[in-house]
């Protein structure tokens, strides 16, 4: 008998027992600790792999190479995922970052305890896995914190939350942030509100005229039946996005040009950003912030359309709720309170997390007086989720020398290191040592705050 087919009275009697069973199962999984598992084929032979689920419900993978250099890399993954956590999600991260294990580092990565937004929560989950690792394998010689994409924001928050523990220096010796969403939630997602309001002005189908209206900052009403496939069909109807340019109507071409030029995103990432501005905003504003709005576009002057005056007069405008802004900032915004070396890498043409977010992070550390602990590197690439293989061991080795020897690297030195890893890892080195990211306001329309 399934729960869904059980009468309500019986279901009510079953719920306490089910909850107790789930809690007991989670507690037992945490008590059992990491369990040996077959490694993904992407990892070197003789690597020892382990899986588990912690006491809060997060799943994890751990990989320890045969010739372990006694340095642990704690990985904070991107996202956030909106579904329930799964062990497979953490395995995907291990496969993607197999280069870390190939370079001799132990790797540990956790899903977060639940789906949905929560930077501080994810930082806590990452730290909990580090403690599980130490209980099982002992304290490593060094522990590095690596954050990718949204995980870059998680790692930057964890570096500050655990900079000191019980009055002593915390457990992390250095931080590596790659393709990081580093502006905090109060700045990193502004452009997605811009996308929603400009899209609605141009396309008028999200929502459609015959559908209930709602403030676009909320992403989507909780009871909406809209699916990703249906939204993609609406975008295609307006812009011809799923068709070659030659098959688009002149109106579709004009609509698409307005969206891309005003919001300053590449065509290939339009659908992804609109999905985030729909379902991530739904999670963030309604489930995490109690229906309050942290996003505003009052004072934003949009440019890049065929008629900017009409655009600015016609787009919907929203004022952010100061309490929601403060709550989101408290959860996600870095404050620059770091006390260990921080090294970053960002693709100059990242289509997902704008490279200008690096400027926002640099300015944060400058205001906090900790900028000497930051070195930023950039690559001439157009990807987000993963860049060239040899670049990562180059970054890790440069970070380790900074920690162990006090040799703070320059971007030029990191690029030189990378060349030495090409033979062993393949791929290319695309570092641009002289590049410096521009202010975020050049990329994202400024607004009243």
Order of alpha helices (4+ residues) and beta strands (2+ residues): alpha-beta-beta-beta-beta-alpha-alpha-beta-alpha-beta-alpha-beta-beta-beta-alpha-alpha-alpha-alpha-alpha-alpha-alpha-beta-alpha-beta-alpha-alpha-alpha-alpha
